[in-house]
């Protein structure tokens, strides 16, 4: 039975888990939720927040995450298996314009509103 990567692994913790990391993630979640609440009725402000989150996602994925990938094929395979078990690849989906236009306030019988 193999032991999952942890803080003693050569490339660092695969999950970033631990009490300090968990608390810091919770603080981040709370801060994002507060920003969402502050912009509740402000679609431009929420869009700005989504864009910033997407930028962070891209920066982490293209920088520190790729740099932290295991060097060996077996370790990379183990990481991919762990990712699949824990929910797969993190993805920020973008809504399609058509899905936004399906809202009742955008019905075709109310042009210009």
C-alpha positions in Angstrom: 0.0 0.0 0.0 1.5 3.3 -1.0 1.3 6.3 1.2 -0.2 9.5 -0.3 2.2 12.4 -0.8 2.4 14.7 2.1 4.6 17.4 3.6 7.6 15.1 3.7 7.4 14.4 0.0 10.2 15.8 -2.1 7.9 18.1 -4.0 5.8 19.2 -1.0 2.3 18.5 0.0 0.1 17.3 -2.9 -3.1 18.5 -1.1 -1.7 21.4 0.9 -3.7 20.0 3.8 -3.1 20.7 7.4 -4.7 22.9 10.0 -2.9 26.1 8.9 -3.7 25.5 5.2 -7.3 24.6 6.0 -7.7 27.8 8.1 -6.2 30.0 5.3 -8.4 28.4 2.7 -11.4 29.1 5.0 -10.3 32.8 5.3 -10.1 33.0 1.5 -13.5 31.4 1.1 -15.0 33.8 3.6 -13.4 36.8 1.9 -14.7 35.7 -1.5 -18.2 35.2 -0.1 -18.0 38.7 1.4 -17.1 40.2 -1.9 -20.0 38.3 -3.6 -22.4 39.6 -0.9 -21.1 43.2 -1.4 -21.8 42.9 -5.1 -25.0 40.9 -4.9 -27.0 43.2 -7.3 -24.0 44.5 -9.3 -23.5 42.4 -12.4 -20.5 44.4 -13.5 -18.9 44.0 -10.1 -19.6 40.3 -10.0 -18.1 40.0 -13.5 -15.0 41.8 -12.3 -14.7 39.3 -9.4 -15.2 36.3 -11.7 -12.5 37.6 -14.1 -10.1 38.1 -11.1 -10.8 34.5 -9.9 -10.2 33.2 -13.4 -6.9 35.1 -13.6 -5.8 33.6 -10.2 -6.8 30.1 -11.4 -4.8 30.5 -14.6 -1.7 31.9 -12.8 -1.7 29.1 -10.3 -2.3 26.4 -12.9 0.3 27.7 -15.3 2.9 28.5 -12.7 3.1 26.9 -9.2 0.9 24.0 -10.0 2.9 22.9 -13.1 6.1 23.5 -11.3 5.0 21.2 -8.5 4.1 18.3 -10.7 6.0 15.1 -10.0 9.0 14.4 -12.1 8.4 10.6 -12.5 5.7 8.9 -14.5 4.5 6.8 -11.6 4.2 9.8 -9.2 2.3 11.8 -11.9 0.0 8.8 -12.5 -0.7 8.7 -8.7 -1.5 12.4 -8.6 -3.9 12.0 -11.6 -5.6 9.2 -9.8 -5.9 11.3 -6.6 -7.3 14.1 -8.7 -10.0 11.9 -10.2 -10.9 10.5 -6.7 -11.2 14.0 -5.2 -13.3 15.6 -8.0 -11.2 15.9 -11.1 -9.6 19.0 -12.6 -10.7 22.3 -11.1 -12.5 24.2 -13.9 -14.2 27.6 -14.0 -16.9 27.2 -16.6 -18.1 30.2 -18.6 -21.8 30.6 -19.3 -22.9 30.8 -22.9 -24.6 33.9 -24.1 -27.7 32.0 -25.0 -28.1 30.7 -21.5 -28.0 34.3 -20.2 -30.6 35.3 -22.7 -33.0 32.6 -21.7 -33.8 34.6 -18.5 -37.5 35.7 -18.4 -36.6 39.4 -18.4 -35.0 39.0 -21.9 -38.0 37.4 -23.6 -38.4 38.4 -27.3 -41.8 40.2 -26.7 -40.0 42.9 -24.6 -37.5 44.5 -27.0 -35.1 47.0 -25.5 -35.8 46.1 -21.9 
